[in-house]
């Protein structure tokens, strides 16, 4: 009996030690998450605060506050180009994302479901992955010459094509992997019922892949919205440029317009952050609903 009691006490001690270690690990994880949240949120709040201050308050040495919308009035003044640049960025995101989704969905479905040989699939995926690691700056001279020959320099069409080309490889890889998770028997059943290949893709496979395609859409939209290099190199600025180039134009040798820069940052950053949060919730809900139905 004493041996049993001793063993029981030893087991309880080990359990308490394991529980304490687990609680310690949870606290460390929580501290890391809280620290990351603070590092992310504080600059955003500070940017919003600066955007609502008068210019003289921003550059003053004190900690005063005079709330006003002067900075937003400046960037949306009819004589300014920022409003048009925001519209350019919106059109760029919508067009490039839509084209990327259409092509990547068809390509991913083909690579996943149409029984290509392993050599073809591996080659396509390898080339797509390779394109992702090539620095875009190294391709700028050739791209500039190509766009010049077709008259697409300093045009929104040229930026749409460039953003589509550089986001398409990753989108194709992601959609291919997502179509891999859908049973091929569903496509075969649709074919037995008389559906064409495109009909099976449109009515059966595409709705099931909607959550994955939505994730690809979010990623592509964020990438296109934040893109700066192509807008800087392939446009002359002004009304033809996206808003990312407009933000950079606020830094001049004579002055740095902190208030206007913060206001443009709020206009460009906050909407895309909110969109990502809302869309991610919808994607998670779609994945959970699909799992329950399955």
C-alpha positions as CSV (number, residue, x, y, z in Angstrom):
1,X,0.0,0.0,0.0
2,X,2.7,2.6,0.8
3,X,4.3,1.8,-2.6
4,X,0.9,2.4,-4.3
5,X,0.4,5.7,-2.5
6,X,3.9,6.8,-3.4
7,X,3.3,6.0,-7.1
8,X,0.0,7.8,-7.0
9,X,1.6,10.9,-5.5
10,X,4.4,10.8,-8.2
11,X,1.8,10.6,-10.9
12,X,-0.1,13.5,-9.5
13,X,3.1,15.5,-9.2
14,X,4.0,14.8,-12.8
15,X,0.5,15.8,-14.0
16,X,0.7,19.1,-12.0
17,X,4.2,19.7,-13.5
18,X,2.9,19.0,-17.0
19,X,-0.1,21.2,-16.5
20,X,2.0,24.1,-15.2
21,X,4.4,23.8,-18.2
22,X,1.4,23.8,-20.6
23,X,-0.1,26.9,-18.9
24,X,3.3,28.5,-19.2
25,X,3.4,27.7,-22.9
26,X,-0.1,29.2,-23.3
27,X,1.0,32.4,-21.6
28,X,4.0,32.7,-23.8
29,X,1.9,32.2,-26.9
30,X,-0.6,34.8,-25.7
31,X,2.1,37.3,-25.0
32,X,3.6,36.8,-28.5
33,X,0.2,37.3,-30.1
34,X,-0.6,40.4,-28.0
35,X,2.9,41.9,-28.8
36,X,2.3,41.2,-32.5
37,X,-1.1,42.8,-32.3
38,X,0.3,45.9,-30.6
39,X,3.1,46.2,-33.2
40,X,0.5,46.0,-36.0
41,X,-2.3,48.2,-34.6
42,X,-0.4,51.0,-32.9
43,X,1.1,52.4,-36.2
44,X,-2.3,52.2,-37.8
45,X,-3.9,54.1,-35.0
46,X,-1.1,56.7,-35.1
47,X,-1.5,57.1,-38.8
48,X,-5.2,57.7,-38.4
49,X,-4.5,60.2,-35.6
50,X,-1.9,62.1,-37.7
51,X,-4.3,62.2,-40.7
52,X,-6.9,64.1,-38.6
53,X,-4.4,66.8,-37.3
54,X,-3.7,70.2,-38.7
55,X,-0.3,70.5,-40.4
56,X,1.1,72.9,-37.9
57,X,0.3,70.5,-35.1
58,X,2.0,67.6,-36.8
59,X,5.3,69.5,-37.1
60,X,5.2,71.2,-33.7
61,X,7.4,70.1,-30.9
62,X,4.5,69.6,-28.4
63,X,1.9,67.0,-28.0
64,X,-1.2,69.1,-28.8
65,X,-4.1,67.9,-30.9
66,X,-6.3,69.9,-33.3
67,X,-8.7,67.6,-35.1
68,X,-9.6,68.6,-38.6
69,X,-10.2,67.1,-42.0
70,X,-7.9,69.4,-43.8
71,X,-5.6,66.6,-45.0
72,X,-8.5,64.7,-46.5
73,X,-9.8,67.8,-48.2
74,X,-6.3,68.4,-49.7
75,X,-6.0,64.9,-51.2
76,X,-9.5,64.9,-52.6
77,X,-9.3,68.5,-54.0
78,X,-10.5,68.5,-57.6
79,X,-7.2,70.0,-58.6
80,X,-5.3,67.1,-57.0
81,X,-4.6,63.8,-58.7
82,X,-5.1,61.5,-55.7
83,X,-8.8,60.9,-56.3
84,X,-8.1,59.8,-59.8
85,X,-5.2,57.6,-58.6
86,X,-7.5,55.9,-56.1
87,X,-9.9,55.1,-59.0
88,X,-7.0,53.8,-61.1
89,X,-6.0,51.5,-58.3
90,X,-9.6,50.2,-57.8
91,X,-9.9,49.5,-61.6
92,X,-6.5,47.9,-61.6
93,X,-7.4,45.6,-58.7
94,X,-10.8,44.6,-60.2
95,X,-9.5,44.0,-63.7
96,X,-6.3,42.2,-62.8
97,X,-8.0,40.0,-60.1
98,X,-10.8,39.0,-62.4
99,X,-8.5,38.1,-65.3
100,X,-6.2,36.2,-62.9
101,X,-9.1,34.2,-61.4
102,X,-10.6,33.2,-64.7
103,X,-7.3,32.0,-66.2
104,X,-6.1,30.4,-62.9
105,X,-9.4,28.6,-62.3
106,X,-9.3,27.0,-65.8
107,X,-5.6,26.2,-65.6
108,X,-5.9,24.8,-62.1
109,X,-8.9,22.7,-63.0
110,X,-7.2,21.4,-66.1
111,X,-4.0,20.4,-64.3
112,X,-5.9,18.8,-61.4
113,X,-8.8,17.0,-63.1
114,X,-8.0,16.4,-66.8
115,X,-5.4,13.7,-66.2
116,X,-2.4,15.3,-67.7
117,X,0.8,13.3,-67.5
118,X,3.0,13.9,-64.3
119,X,5.7,15.3,-66.5
120,X,3.5,18.1,-67.8
121,X,2.0,18.9,-64.4
122,X,5.4,19.0,-62.7
123,X,6.9,21.1,-65.5
124,X,4.0,23.7,-65.3
125,X,4.2,23.9,-61.5
126,X,8.0,24.1,-61.5
127,X,7.9,27.0,-64.1
128,X,5.2,28.7,-62.1
129,X,7.1,28.4,-58.9
130,X,10.3,29.7,-60.6
131,X,8.6,32.8,-61.9
132,X,7.6,33.6,-58.3
133,X,11.2,33.8,-57.1
134,X,12.5,36.0,-60.0
135,X,12.9,39.6,-58.8
136,X,10.5,41.7,-61.0
137,X,13.2,44.4,-61.2
138,X,15.4,42.1,-63.3
139,X,12.7,41.9,-66.0
140,X,11.9,45.6,-66.1
141,X,14.1,46.4,-69.2
142,X,12.5,43.7,-71.3
143,X,9.0,44.5,-70.1
144,X,9.5,48.2,-70.8
145,X,10.6,47.4,-74.4
146,X,7.7,45.1,-74.9
147,X,5.1,47.5,-73.6
148,X,6.6,50.3,-75.7
149,X,6.3,48.3,-78.9
150,X,2.6,47.7,-78.2
151,X,2.0,51.3,-77.0
152,X,1.0,50.2,-73.5
153,X,3.5,52.3,-71.5
154,X,1.8,54.9,-69.3
155,X,-1.6,53.1,-69.6
156,X,-3.8,51.3,-67.2
157,X,-4.1,48.4,-69.6
158,X,-0.4,47.8,-69.4
159,X,-0.4,47.8,-65.6
160,X,-3.4,45.3,-65.7
161,X,-1.5,42.9,-68.0
162,X,1.7,43.1,-65.9
163,X,-0.1,42.5,-62.6
164,X,-2.0,39.6,-64.1
165,X,1.2,38.0,-65.5
166,X,3.0,38.2,-62.2
167,X,0.1,37.0,-60.0
168,X,-1.1,34.2,-62.3
169,X,1.6,31.6,-61.5
170,X,0.8,31.6,-57.7
171,X,-2.9,31.7,-58.4
172,X,-2.7,28.7,-60.7
173,X,-0.7,26.7,-58.2
174,X,-3.2,27.5,-55.4
175,X,-6.3,26.7,-57.4
176,X,-4.7,23.4,-58.7
177,X,-4.1,22.3,-55.2
178,X,-7.6,23.2,-54.1
179,X,-9.2,21.3,-57.0
180,X,-7.1,18.3,-55.9
181,X,-9.2,18.2,-52.7
182,X,-12.4,17.7,-54.7
183,X,-13.3,14.1,-55.6
184,X,-13.0,13.4,-59.3
185,X,-16.1,11.2,-59.0
186,X,-18.3,14.3,-58.9
187,X,-17.0,15.4,-62.3
188,X,-17.5,11.9,-63.7
189,X,-21.1,11.8,-62.3
190,X,-21.8,15.1,-64.1
191,X,-20.4,13.7,-67.3
192,X,-22.6,10.6,-67.0
193,X,-25.6,12.9,-66.6
194,X,-24.8,14.5,-69.9
195,X,-22.9,17.5,-68.8
196,X,-20.0,18.7,-71.0
197,X,-16.6,19.3,-69.6
198,X,-17.1,23.0,-69.3
199,X,-20.6,22.3,-67.9
200,X,-19.2,20.0,-65.2
201,X,-16.6,22.6,-64.4
202,X,-19.1,25.5,-64.2
203,X,-21.9,23.8,-62.3
204,X,-20.2,21.2,-60.1
205,X,-16.5,21.8,-59.6
206,X,-16.4,25.6,-59.5
207,X,-19.0,26.1,-56.7
208,X,-17.1,23.5,-54.6
209,X,-13.9,25.3,-55.2
210,X,-15.4,28.7,-54.4
211,X,-13.8,29.1,-50.9
212,X,-10.3,28.4,-52.3
213,X,-10.8,30.7,-55.3
214,X,-12.0,33.4,-52.9
215,X,-8.8,33.0,-50.9
216,X,-6.8,33.4,-54.1
217,X,-8.9,36.5,-55.0
218,X,-8.1,38.1,-51.7
219,X,-4.4,37.4,-52.0
220,X,-4.3,38.7,-55.6
221,X,-6.3,41.8,-54.8
222,X,-4.0,42.7,-51.9
223,X,-0.9,42.1,-54.1
224,X,-2.2,44.3,-56.9
225,X,-3.4,47.0,-54.5
226,X,0.0,47.3,-52.9
227,X,2.1,47.0,-56.1
228,X,4.5,49.9,-56.5
229,X,7.3,49.0,-58.9
230,X,5.3,48.7,-62.1
231,X,3.3,51.8,-61.4
232,X,6.5,53.8,-60.8
233,X,8.4,52.5,-63.8
234,X,5.7,52.1,-66.5
235,X,3.8,55.3,-65.8
236,X,4.8,59.0,-65.8
237,X,2.9,59.6,-62.6
238,X,0.0,62.0,-62.3
239,X,-3.4,60.9,-63.4
240,X,-2.2,57.7,-65.0
241,X,-0.5,56.2,-61.9
242,X,-2.0,54.1,-59.1
243,X,-2.3,55.5,-55.6
244,X,0.9,53.8,-54.4
245,X,2.9,56.1,-56.7
246,X,0.9,59.1,-55.5
247,X,1.9,58.4,-51.9
248,X,5.6,58.4,-52.9
249,X,5.1,61.7,-54.7
250,X,4.3,63.4,-51.4
251,X,8.0,63.0,-50.3
252,X,9.8,65.9,-52.0
253,X,13.2,67.5,-51.5
254,X,11.5,70.7,-50.3
255,X,9.0,69.2,-47.9
256,X,7.4,66.0,-46.7
257,X,3.6,66.3,-46.4
258,X,3.1,64.1,-43.3
259,X,-0.6,65.0,-43.0
260,X,-1.5,64.3,-46.6
261,X,0.6,61.2,-46.6
262,X,-1.2,59.9,-43.5
263,X,-4.6,60.7,-45.1
264,X,-3.7,58.8,-48.3
265,X,-2.4,56.0,-46.1
266,X,-5.7,55.8,-44.3
267,X,-7.7,55.8,-47.6
268,X,-5.5,53.1,-49.1
269,X,-4.7,50.8,-46.1
270,X,-7.9,50.8,-43.9
271,X,-10.4,49.6,-46.7
272,X,-8.1,46.7,-47.8
273,X,-7.6,45.7,-44.2
274,X,-11.3,45.6,-43.5
275,X,-11.9,43.7,-46.7
276,X,-9.4,41.1,-45.8
277,X,-10.9,40.6,-42.4
278,X,-14.5,40.3,-43.7
279,X,-13.5,38.1,-46.6
280,X,-11.5,35.8,-44.4
281,X,-14.5,35.2,-42.1
282,X,-16.6,34.3,-45.2
283,X,-13.9,31.9,-46.4
284,X,-13.7,30.2,-43.0
285,X,-17.5,29.9,-42.9
286,X,-17.6,28.4,-46.4
287,X,-14.9,25.8,-45.6
288,X,-16.7,24.9,-42.3
289,X,-20.1,24.6,-44.1
290,X,-18.5,22.4,-46.8
291,X,-17.0,20.1,-44.2
292,X,-20.3,19.7,-42.4
293,X,-22.2,19.0,-45.6
294,X,-19.6,16.4,-46.6
